[in-house]
Structures are given as structure tokens and as C-alpha cells.
Amino acid sequence: APVFAEERYSARLAENNAAGALVLRVLAADTDWGQNARVRYRLEEGRVRGSPLSSYVSVQAETG
């Protein structure tokens, strides 16, 4: 299974950041070989003030 570099990640950001601004970078590694070592990232969908989390932030699946 992939192992994250940190046990927990947390970020604070200023209000009204520009679209596309980097908020947080995470890192995970898998000790398997080839395609089985490939790690893809995604956010678990949640809600913020009644709106989907994905309407506020996104994640680059290949790079975290």
C-alpha cells in the first residue's frame, strides 16, 4: 500500500486566493514495481458551507 511522507497534512490559506494557487503538496510512495508502484491522488468529496469541496479546491491526480 502507498505510504505518505507525513501522517497528517494541514494547510492554512488566505481568503480570496487566485484560481490555481498552490495550497498544499502531498507525497506518497509505493514500494511495488512498475504500474503497481504508481500513485494517484484524489480528494474525498465533502461539503463546505453546503457546496461541494471540489468547487473550492482540486488535486492534480498524478503529482499530488
N, CA, C and O atoms as a CHARMM CRD file, in Angstrom:
* protein
*
  256
    1    1 ALA  N      0.83500  -1.19800   0.00000 PROA 1      0.00000
    2    1 ALA  CA     0.00000   0.00000   0.00000 PROA 1      0.00000
    3    1 ALA  C      0.87500   1.25500   0.00000 PROA 1      0.00000
    4    1 ALA  O      1.96200   1.24300   0.57800 PROA 1      0.00000
    5    2 PRO  N      0.42900   2.31500  -0.62600 PROA 2      0.00000
    6    2 PRO  CA     1.19000   3.57700  -0.60500 PROA 2      0.00000
    7    2 PRO  C      1.36800   4.09300   0.82200 PROA 2      0.00000
    8    2 PRO  O      0.50800   3.90800   1.68300 PROA 2      0.00000
    9    3 VAL  N      2.49700   4.73800   1.04200 PROA 3      0.00000
   10    3 VAL  CA     2.80600   5.33300   2.33700 PROA 3      0.00000
   11    3 VAL  C      3.03400   6.81800   2.11600 PROA 3      0.00000
   12    3 VAL  O      3.82800   7.20700   1.26000 PROA 3      0.00000
   13    4 PHE  N      2.34400   7.64400   2.88200 PROA 4      0.00000
   14    4 PHE  CA     2.50600   9.09400   2.76900 PROA 4      0.00000
   15    4 PHE  C      3.71900   9.55400   3.55300 PROA 4      0.00000
   16    4 PHE  O      4.06000   8.96600   4.57900 PROA 4      0.00000
   17    5 ALA  N      4.37200  10.60300   3.07600 PROA 5      0.00000
   18    5 ALA  CA     5.55300  11.15800   3.73400 PROA 5      0.00000
   19    5 ALA  C      5.20700  11.70900   5.11200 PROA 5      0.00000
   20    5 ALA  O      6.04100  11.66300   6.01600 PROA 5      0.00000
   21    6 GLU  N      4.00300  12.22500   5.29000 PROA 6      0.00000
   22    6 GLU  CA     3.52800  12.75100   6.56800 PROA 6      0.00000
   23    6 GLU  C      2.28500  11.97400   7.00100 PROA 6      0.00000
   24    6 GLU  O      1.49800  11.53400   6.16200 PROA 6      0.00000
   25    7 GLU  N      2.11600  11.81300   8.28600 PROA 7      0.00000
   26    7 GLU  CA     0.92400  11.12500   8.78100 PROA 7      0.00000
   27    7 GLU  C     -0.33000  11.95400   8.56600 PROA 7      0.00000
   28    7 GLU  O     -1.39800  11.41600   8.27500 PROA 7      0.00000
   29    8 ARG  N     -0.19600  13.26800   8.71100 PROA 8      0.00000
   30    8 ARG  CA    -1.33300  14.18100   8.55400 PROA 8      0.00000
   31    8 ARG  C     -0.84600  15.44700   7.85400 PROA 8      0.00000
   32    8 ARG  O      0.25100  15.93500   8.12800 PROA 8      0.00000
   33    9 TYR  N     -1.65600  15.96500   6.96300 PROA 9      0.00000
   34    9 TYR  CA    -1.35100  17.20400   6.26200 PROA 9      0.00000
   35    9 TYR  C     -2.35600  18.26400   6.65800 PROA 9      0.00000
   36    9 TYR  O     -3.53200  17.96700   6.87100 PROA 9      0.00000
   37   10 SER  N     -1.89700  19.49700   6.75800 PROA 10     0.00000
   38   10 SER  CA    -2.76900  20.60000   7.11700 PROA 10     0.00000
   39   10 SER  C     -2.27600  21.85200   6.40800 PROA 10     0.00000
   40   10 SER  O     -1.07400  22.01700   6.20300 PROA 10     0.00000
   41   11 ALA  N     -3.18700  22.72600   6.03600 PROA 11     0.00000
   42   11 ALA  CA    -2.80300  23.97300   5.36000 PROA 11     0.00000
   43   11 ALA  C     -3.73400  25.09200   5.78600 PROA 11     0.00000
   44   11 ALA  O     -4.92100  24.87700   6.03300 PROA 11     0.00000
   45   12 ARG  N     -3.18300  26.27300   5.86700 PROA 12     0.00000
   46   12 ARG  CA    -3.97600  27.48700   6.08400 PROA 12     0.00000
   47   12 ARG  C     -3.75400  28.35800   4.86100 PROA 12     0.00000
   48   12 ARG  O     -2.64800  28.40900   4.32300 PROA 12     0.00000
   49   13 LEU  N     -4.78800  29.03500   4.42400 PROA 13     0.00000
   50   13 LEU  CA    -4.61200  29.90400   3.27700 PROA 13     0.00000
   51   13 LEU  C     -5.40500  31.18200   3.45500 PROA 13     0.00000
   52   13 LEU  O     -6.42000  31.22600   4.15000 PROA 13     0.00000
   53   14 ALA  N     -4.91500  32.19700   2.81700 PROA 14     0.00000
   54   14 ALA  CA    -5.56600  33.49900   2.87700 PROA 14     0.00000
   55   14 ALA  C     -6.86600  33.46000   2.07900 PROA 14     0.00000
   56   14 ALA  O     -6.99800  32.68400   1.13200 PROA 14     0.00000
   57   15 GLU  N     -7.79300  34.27300   2.45500 PROA 15     0.00000
   58   15 GLU  CA    -9.05800  34.37700   1.73600 PROA 15     0.00000
   59   15 GLU  C     -8.80100  34.98700   0.35900 PROA 15     0.00000
   60   15 GLU  O     -7.90400  35.81400   0.19500 PROA 15     0.00000
   61   16 ASN  N     -9.58800  34.57700  -0.61700 PROA 16     0.00000
   62   16 ASN  CA    -9.54600  35.12700  -1.98100 PROA 16     0.00000
   63   16 ASN  C     -8.23400  34.86800  -2.70100 PROA 16     0.00000
   64   16 ASN  O     -7.71500  35.76200  -3.37100 PROA 16     0.00000
   65   17 ASN  N     -7.68800  33.66900  -2.57900 PROA 17     0.00000
   66   17 ASN  CA    -6.51500  33.30100  -3.36500 PROA 17     0.00000
   67   17 ASN  C     -6.87800  33.27800  -4.84300 PROA 17     0.00000
   68   17 ASN  O     -8.03600  33.08600  -5.21200 PROA 17     0.00000
   69   18 ALA  N     -5.88000  33.47500  -5.66600 PROA 18     0.00000
   70   18 ALA  CA    -6.09000  33.39500  -7.11500 PROA 18     0.00000
   71   18 ALA  C     -6.40700  31.95700  -7.51400 PROA 18     0.00000
   72   18 ALA  O     -5.90400  31.01300  -6.90600 PROA 18     0.00000
   73   19 ALA  N     -7.23500  31.79900  -8.52700 PROA 19     0.00000
   74   19 ALA  CA    -7.53800  30.46400  -9.04400 PROA 19     0.00000
   75   19 ALA  C     -6.24200  29.79000  -9.46800 PROA 19     0.00000
   76   19 ALA  O     -5.39800  30.41200 -10.11400 PROA 19     0.00000
   77   20 GLY  N     -6.08300  28.53000  -9.10900 PROA 20     0.00000
   78   20 GLY  CA    -4.89200  27.77800  -9.47700 PROA 20     0.00000
   79   20 GLY  C     -3.73700  27.91400  -8.50200 PROA 20     0.00000
   80   20 GLY  O     -2.68100  27.32200  -8.72700 PROA 20     0.00000
   81   21 ALA  N     -3.90100  28.67500  -7.42200 PROA 21     0.00000
   82   21 ALA  CA    -2.82900  28.86100  -6.44800 PROA 21     0.00000
   83   21 ALA  C     -2.55000  27.54400  -5.72000 PROA 21     0.00000
   84   21 ALA  O     -3.47900  26.81100  -5.38000 PROA 21     0.00000
   85   22 LEU  N     -1.28200  27.24900  -5.48500 PROA 22     0.00000
   86   22 LEU  CA    -0.88200  26.05800  -4.75600 PROA 22     0.00000
   87   22 LEU  C     -1.23700  26.24300  -3.28400 PROA 22     0.00000
   88   22 LEU  O     -0.88700  27.25300  -2.67500 PROA 22     0.00000
   89   23 VAL  N     -1.92800  25.26900  -2.72600 PROA 23     0.00000
   90   23 VAL  CA    -2.34000  25.31800  -1.33300 PROA 23     0.00000
   91   23 VAL  C     -1.48700  24.37000  -0.50000 PROA 23     0.00000
   92   23 VAL  O     -1.02800  24.73300   0.58400 PROA 23     0.00000
   93   24 LEU  N     -1.27600  23.16600  -0.99800 PROA 24     0.00000
   94   24 LEU  CA    -0.57900  22.13500  -0.25200 PROA 24     0.00000
   95   24 LEU  C     -0.07400  21.08100  -1.22000 PROA 24     0.00000
   96   24 LEU  O     -0.72700  20.78000  -2.21900 PROA 24     0.00000
   97   25 ARG  N      1.08500  20.52500  -0.92300 PROA 25     0.00000
   98   25 ARG  CA     1.61300  19.42800  -1.73200 PROA 25     0.00000
   99   25 ARG  C      1.77800  18.21900  -0.82700 PROA 25     0.00000
  100   25 ARG  O      2.33900  18.33000   0.26300 PROA 25     0.00000
  101   26 VAL  N      1.29700  17.07200  -1.26800 PROA 26     0.00000
  102   26 VAL  CA     1.43900  15.83300  -0.50600 PROA 26     0.00000
  103   26 VAL  C      2.31700  14.87300  -1.30100 PROA 26     0.00000
  104   26 VAL  O      2.46100  15.00600  -2.51600 PROA 26     0.00000
  105   27 LEU  N      2.90100  13.90500  -0.60000 PROA 27     0.00000
  106   27 LEU  CA     3.79300  12.94900  -1.25300 PROA 27     0.00000
  107   27 LEU  C      3.55500  11.56700  -0.67100 PROA 27     0.00000
  108   27 LEU  O      3.54400  11.38500   0.54600 PROA 27     0.00000
  109   28 ALA  N      3.36500  10.60500  -1.54800 PROA 28     0.00000
  110   28 ALA  CA     3.22400   9.20500  -1.14000 PROA 28     0.00000
  111   28 ALA  C      4.08700   8.35800  -2.06900 PROA 28     0.00000
  112   28 ALA  O      4.34500   8.73400  -3.21300 PROA 28     0.00000
  113   29 ALA  N      4.52600   7.22100  -1.56600 PROA 29     0.00000
  114   29 ALA  CA     5.33900   6.30100  -2.36800 PROA 29     0.00000
  115   29 ALA  C      4.83300   4.88700  -2.14500 PROA 29     0.00000
  116   29 ALA  O      4.29600   4.55900  -1.08700 PROA 29     0.00000
  117   30 ASP  N      5.01600   4.06000  -3.16200 PROA 30     0.00000
  118   30 ASP  CA     4.63000   2.66200  -3.09300 PROA 30     0.00000
  119   30 ASP  C      5.85200   1.84400  -3.48800 PROA 30     0.00000
  120   30 ASP  O      6.47900   2.13800  -4.50600 PROA 30     0.00000
  121   31 THR  N      6.19900   0.84200  -2.72400 PROA 31     0.00000
  122   31 THR  CA     7.42000   0.06700  -2.97700 PROA 31     0.00000
  123   31 THR  C      7.24400  -1.02300  -4.02700 PROA 31     0.00000
  124   31 THR  O      8.19200  -1.75900  -4.29700 PROA 31     0.00000
  125   32 ASP  N      6.06600  -1.15100  -4.62600 PROA 32     0.00000
  126   32 ASP  CA     5.86700  -2.11200  -5.70500 PROA 32     0.00000
  127   32 ASP  C      6.68200  -1.69500  -6.92200 PROA 32     0.00000
  128   32 ASP  O      7.34600  -0.65800  -6.91300 PROA 32     0.00000
  129   33 TRP  N      6.62400  -2.50800  -7.96400 PROA 33     0.00000
  130   33 TRP  CA     7.35600  -2.24000  -9.21000 PROA 33     0.00000
  131   33 TRP  C      6.40700  -1.81100 -10.32200 PROA 33     0.00000
  132   33 TRP  O      5.23300  -2.18100 -10.32000 PROA 33     0.00000
  133   34 GLY  N      6.91400  -1.03700 -11.26400 PROA 34     0.00000
  134   34 GLY  CA     6.18100  -0.67500 -12.47100 PROA 34     0.00000
  135   34 GLY  C      4.84800  -0.01500 -12.19200 PROA 34     0.00000
  136   34 GLY  O      4.74400   0.86300 -11.33500 PROA 34     0.00000
  137   35 GLN  N      3.81200  -0.44900 -12.93400 PROA 35     0.00000
  138   35 GLN  CA     2.47800   0.13500 -12.80300 PROA 35     0.00000
  139   35 GLN  C      1.91900  -0.01400 -11.38600 PROA 35     0.00000
  140   35 GLN  O      1.14000   0.82800 -10.93800 PROA 35     0.00000
  141   36 ASN  N      2.30800  -1.07100 -10.68500 PROA 36     0.00000
  142   36 ASN  CA     1.80200  -1.28800  -9.32800 PROA 36     0.00000
  143   36 ASN  C      2.37600  -0.28000  -8.33400 PROA 36     0.00000
  144   36 ASN  O      1.84700  -0.12900  -7.23300 PROA 36     0.00000
  145   37 ALA  N      3.44200   0.40400  -8.70900 PROA 37     0.00000
  146   37 ALA  CA     4.04000   1.41300  -7.83700 PROA 37     0.00000
  147   37 ALA  C      3.45600   2.79800  -8.09900 PROA 37     0.00000
  148   37 ALA  O      3.77400   3.75400  -7.39100 PROA 37     0.00000
  149   38 ARG  N      2.62200   2.90300  -9.09200 PROA 38     0.00000
  150   38 ARG  CA     2.04600   4.19600  -9.47000 PROA 38     0.00000
  151   38 ARG  C      1.05900   4.67800  -8.40700 PROA 38     0.00000
  152   38 ARG  O      0.19000   3.92300  -7.97100 PROA 38     0.00000
  153   39 VAL  N      1.19600   5.92300  -8.00000 PROA 39     0.00000
  154   39 VAL  CA     0.31300   6.52000  -7.00200 PROA 39     0.00000
  155   39 VAL  C     -0.49400   7.62200  -7.67400 PROA 39     0.00000
  156   39 VAL  O      0.06100   8.48500  -8.35400 PROA 39     0.00000
  157   40 ARG  N     -1.80600   7.58500  -7.47900 PROA 40     0.00000
  158   40 ARG  CA    -2.69600   8.64200  -7.97900 PROA 40     0.00000
  159   40 ARG  C     -3.41000   9.24500  -6.77900 PROA 40     0.00000
  160   40 ARG  O     -3.73500   8.54700  -5.81900 PROA 40     0.00000
  161   41 TYR  N     -3.64700  10.53800  -6.84500 PROA 41     0.00000
  162   41 TYR  CA    -4.23600  11.27100  -5.73000 PROA 41     0.00000
  163   41 TYR  C     -5.63300  11.74800  -6.08600 PROA 41     0.00000
  164   41 TYR  O     -5.93100  12.02500  -7.24800 PROA 41     0.00000
  165   42 ARG  N     -6.49100  11.84200  -5.06600 PROA 42     0.00000
  166   42 ARG  CA    -7.81900  12.41600  -5.24800 PROA 42     0.00000
  167   42 ARG  C     -8.30100  12.91500  -3.89800 PROA 42     0.00000
  168   42 ARG  O     -7.84100  12.45700  -2.85200 PROA 42     0.00000
  169   43 LEU  N     -9.22100  13.84900  -3.93100 PROA 43     0.00000
  170   43 LEU  CA    -9.84300  14.35200  -2.71600 PROA 43     0.00000
  171   43 LEU  C    -11.10500  13.55500  -2.43900 PROA 43     0.00000
  172   43 LEU  O    -11.85100  13.21400  -3.35700 PROA 43     0.00000
  173   44 GLU  N    -11.33500  13.26600  -1.18900 PROA 44     0.00000
  174   44 GLU  CA   -12.60900  12.68100  -0.81800 PROA 44     0.00000
  175   44 GLU  C    -13.63500  13.80800  -0.83000 PROA 44     0.00000
  176   44 GLU  O    -13.43000  14.84800  -0.20500 PROA 44     0.00000
  177   45 GLU  N    -14.71600  13.60200  -1.52700 PROA 45     0.00000
  178   45 GLU  CA   -15.70100  14.67400  -1.66800 PROA 45     0.00000
  179   45 GLU  C    -16.35600  14.96400  -0.32600 PROA 45     0.00000
  180   45 GLU  O    -16.73800  14.05600   0.41300 PROA 45     0.00000
  181   46 GLY  N    -16.47100  16.22100  -0.03900 PROA 46     0.00000
  182   46 GLY  CA   -17.12900  16.69300   1.17000 PROA 46     0.00000
  183   46 GLY  C    -17.88600  17.96000   0.82200 PROA 46     0.00000
  184   46 GLY  O    -18.01500  18.31400  -0.35000 PROA 46     0.00000
  185   47 ARG  N    -18.37700  18.63200   1.82400 PROA 47     0.00000
  186   47 ARG  CA   -19.13000  19.86000   1.59000 PROA 47     0.00000
  187   47 ARG  C    -18.57400  20.96000   2.47800 PROA 47     0.00000
  188   47 ARG  O    -18.17800  20.71900   3.61800 PROA 47     0.00000
  189   48 VAL  N    -18.55000  22.17900   1.93200 PROA 48     0.00000
  190   48 VAL  CA   -18.13200  23.37300   2.65500 PROA 48     0.00000
  191   48 VAL  C    -19.25900  24.38600   2.52800 PROA 48     0.00000
  192   48 VAL  O    -19.57500  24.83900   1.42700 PROA 48     0.00000
  193   49 ARG  N    -19.85400  24.73400   3.63600 PROA 49     0.00000
  194   49 ARG  CA   -20.98800  25.67100   3.63300 PROA 49     0.00000
  195   49 ARG  C    -22.05500  25.28600   2.61700 PROA 49     0.00000
  196   49 ARG  O    -22.63900  26.14300   1.95400 PROA 49     0.00000
  197   50 GLY  N    -22.29800  23.98600   2.50700 PROA 50     0.00000
  198   50 GLY  CA   -23.34400  23.48500   1.61900 PROA 50     0.00000
  199   50 GLY  C    -22.91900  23.24900   0.18300 PROA 50     0.00000
  200   50 GLY  O    -23.68800  22.68400  -0.59300 PROA 50     0.00000
  201   51 SER  N    -21.71300  23.66600  -0.19500 PROA 51     0.00000
  202   51 SER  CA   -21.22800  23.47100  -1.56800 PROA 51     0.00000
  203   51 SER  C    -20.20700  22.33800  -1.60000 PROA 51     0.00000
  204   51 SER  O    -19.52500  22.09400  -0.60500 PROA 51     0.00000
  205   52 PRO  N    -20.09500  21.64000  -2.73500 PROA 52     0.00000
  206   52 PRO  CA   -19.11700  20.56500  -2.83800 PROA 52     0.00000
  207   52 PRO  C    -17.69000  21.09500  -2.64300 PROA 52     0.00000
  208   52 PRO  O    -17.35200  22.17700  -3.12300 PROA 52     0.00000
  209   53 LEU  N    -16.86600  20.33000  -1.94200 PROA 53     0.00000
  210   53 LEU  CA   -15.46800  20.69400  -1.73700 PROA 53     0.00000
  211   53 LEU  C    -14.77100  20.95200  -3.07600 PROA 53     0.00000
  212   53 LEU  O    -13.92700  21.84300  -3.17900 PROA 53     0.00000
  213   54 SER  N    -15.12500  20.17300  -4.09300 PROA 54     0.00000
  214   54 SER  CA   -14.49700  20.31300  -5.40600 PROA 54     0.00000
  215   54 SER  C    -14.78300  21.65400  -6.07400 PROA 54     0.00000
  216   54 SER  O    -14.13100  21.99400  -7.06200 PROA 54     0.00000
  217   55 SER  N    -15.73700  22.41600  -5.56100 PROA 55     0.00000
  218   55 SER  CA   -15.96800  23.74400  -6.11700 PROA 55     0.00000
  219   55 SER  C    -14.97700  24.77000  -5.54100 PROA 55     0.00000
  220   55 SER  O    -14.90100  25.90400  -6.01300 PROA 55     0.00000
  221   56 TYR  N    -14.22400  24.35500  -4.51800 PROA 56     0.00000
  222   56 TYR  CA   -13.23600  25.23000  -3.89900 PROA 56     0.00000
  223   56 TYR  C    -11.79900  24.82800  -4.24700 PROA 56     0.00000
  224   56 TYR  O    -10.96400  25.69300  -4.51200 PROA 56     0.00000
  225   57 VAL  N    -11.51100  23.54600  -4.24900 PROA 57     0.00000
  226   57 VAL  CA   -10.14000  23.06200  -4.47500 PROA 57     0.00000
  227   57 VAL  C    -10.14300  21.86800  -5.40200 PROA 57     0.00000
  228   57 VAL  O    -11.16500  21.20400  -5.57800 PROA 57     0.00000
  229   58 SER  N     -8.99900  21.60100  -5.99000 PROA 58     0.00000
  230   58 SER  CA    -8.82000  20.41300  -6.82200 PROA 58     0.00000
  231   58 SER  C     -7.43800  19.84100  -6.54100 PROA 58     0.00000
  232   58 SER  O     -6.60800  20.49000  -5.90400 PROA 58     0.00000
  233   59 VAL  N     -7.19800  18.64000  -7.01300 PROA 59     0.00000
  234   59 VAL  CA    -5.91000  17.99300  -6.82000 PROA 59     0.00000
  235   59 VAL  C     -5.41200  17.49100  -8.17700 PROA 59     0.00000
  236   59 VAL  O     -6.19100  17.02300  -9.00700 PROA 59     0.00000
  237   60 GLN  N     -4.11000  17.59900  -8.38000 PROA 60     0.00000
  238   60 GLN  CA    -3.50700  17.03200  -9.58500 PROA 60     0.00000
  239   60 GLN  C     -3.27000  15.55700  -9.31200 PROA 60     0.00000
  240   60 GLN  O     -2.42700  15.20400  -8.48800 PROA 60     0.00000
  241   61 ALA  N     -4.00000  14.70300  -9.98900 PROA 61     0.00000
  242   61 ALA  CA    -4.00500  13.26100  -9.70200 PROA 61     0.00000
  243   61 ALA  C     -2.62400  12.61800  -9.80900 PROA 61     0.00000
  244   61 ALA  O     -2.31100  11.69900  -9.05100 PROA 61     0.00000
  245   62 GLU  N     -1.80900  13.08300 -10.72500 PROA 62     0.00000
  246   62 GLU  CA    -0.50400  12.45600 -10.95500 PROA 62     0.00000
  247   62 GLU  C      0.58900  12.95500 -10.03000 PROA 62     0.00000
  248   62 GLU  O      1.55300  12.23300  -9.77600 PROA 62     0.00000
  249   63 THR  N      0.46100  14.18500  -9.51300 PROA 63     0.00000
  250   63 THR  CA     1.55900  14.77000  -8.74700 PROA 63     0.00000
  251   63 THR  C      1.22800  15.07700  -7.29500 PROA 63     0.00000
  252   63 THR  O      2.12400  15.37300  -6.50400 PROA 63     0.00000
  253   64 GLY  N     -0.04700  15.01100  -6.93600 PROA 64     0.00000
  254   64 GLY  CA    -0.43800  15.33300  -5.56000 PROA 64     0.00000
  255   64 GLY  C     -0.47200  16.80400  -5.32700 PROA 64     0.00000
  256   64 GLY  O     -0.78200  17.24700  -4.22000 PROA 64     0.00000
